[in-house]
Amino acid sequence: MIRFTRAALPAAATALALLAAPVQAFDLSEMSDAERTAFGEQVRAYLLENPEVIIEAVNVLEQRQAEAAAQEDGALVKANLAELENDGYSWVGGNPEGDITLVEFMDYRCGYCRKAAPEVAKLLKSDGNIRFVIKELPILGDASVAASRFAIATKQVAGGEAYKQVHDALIEFGGTPDEKSLRRIAEGLDLDADAILAQMDGSEVSQELEQTRALAQRMKISGTPAFVLGGEVLRGYLPADQLEAIADEVRSQQG
C-alpha cells in the first residue's frame, strides 16, 4: 500500500482524481512545480508497486489498435472488392461458384507462401464451396518477378489449367527461375515453352503485375502471403483450420 506524506497529499488527491475522472478534466498546468513533482513521484511509486496496471494499459491499447486496423481493413476491402474478387485477369480456382471468396497475394520465392500452399489446398478440398483467387505479387527480387512473369505468361498463352500446373510447379521449385529452368518446367508439362518465354516480357504481363501491385498498395499489403476473406485482410501464414474457422465466421455473418 502507498503511504502518502502530508506534503504529498495534494498531489495524491490529484492522482486519485486523475484515475477517477475523464482525462480532459485533468490539467497539470494548474499545479505548482512542487505539486507536479510530488504527483510524479506518487504515480511512479504506484506503478512500481502495481506494474500489472501498465500491462493492462498496454493490452487495452493493443486491442484498440487492432480494432482500428480491422475497421480500416474492412473499409479497404469494401472499396476494392470488385478488383479483389473479379478483376478479369487473376486465376480463379476452388469452386468458381462458391458462396465466399478467398484471395491470396503471393510470391513464389516466399517461404511462408510455400508453407501456406498445402494448407490452402487442404481448405479448398475439405470445404468445397470456396472460390479462390490468386494475385501475383513478386516482392522478393528479380527471381520472384521472373517466376511471376512466367506464370502469368503461361495463363495468357495456354489458359487457366496450364497456369495452375505452372503455379504448383513454381511453388515447389527450389532453383533459379532462368530461361533454362523455366523451359524445362514448361516442356515437362507439355506446354509451348517458346511461346510462353516470348510472352514473358510482353506489355500484357507487365500490365497485370502493375495492376496487382497498385491494388496491394491501396490495400496496404506489403508482405506475402496476404489473404482477403470476407471483410478481413489476413497478413501472414495461416494453417487450414484457422482459415476454416474464419470462413465459418464469414458465412455466419452473411447468413
C-alpha positions, 0 to 999 in steps of 0.5 A: 500500500502507498503511504502518502506524506502530508506534503504529498497529499495534494498531489495524491488527491490529484492522482486519485482524481486523475484515475477517477475522472475523464482525462480532459478534466485533468490539467497539470498546468494548474499545479505548482512545480512542487505539486507536479513533482510530488504527483510524479513521484506518487504515480511512479511509486504506484506503478512500481508497486502495481506494474500489472496496471501498465500491462493492462494499459498496454493490452487495452491499447493493443486491442484498440489498435487492432480494432482500428486496423480491422475497421480500416481493413474492412473499409479497404476491402469494401472499396476494392472488392470488385478488383479483389474478387473479379478483376478479369485477369487473376486465376480463379480456382476452388469452386468458381461458384462458391458462396465466399471468396478467398484471395491470396497475394503471393510470391513464389520465392516466399517461404511462408507462401510455400508453407501456406500452399498445402494448407490452402489446398487442404481448405479448398478440398475439405470445404468445397464451396470456396472460390479462390483467387490468386494475385501475383505479387513478386516482392522478393527480387528479380527471381520472384518477378521472373517466376511471376512473369512466367506464370502469368505468361503461361495463363495468357498463352495456354489458359487457366489449367496450364497456369495452375500446373505452372503455379504448383510447379513454381511453388515447389521449385527450389532453383533459379527461375532462368530461361533454362529452368523455366523451359524445362518446367514448361516442356515437362508439362507439355506446354509451348515453352517458346511461346510462353518465354516470348510472352514473358516480357510482353506489355500484357504481363507487365500490365497485370503485375502493375495492376496487382501491385497498385491494388496491394498498395491501396490495400496496404499489403506489403508482405506475402502471403496476404489473404482477403476473406470476407471483410478481413485482410489476413497478413501472414501464414495461416494453417487450414483450420484457422482459415476454416474457422474464419470462413465459418465466421464469414458465412455466419455473418452473411447468413 
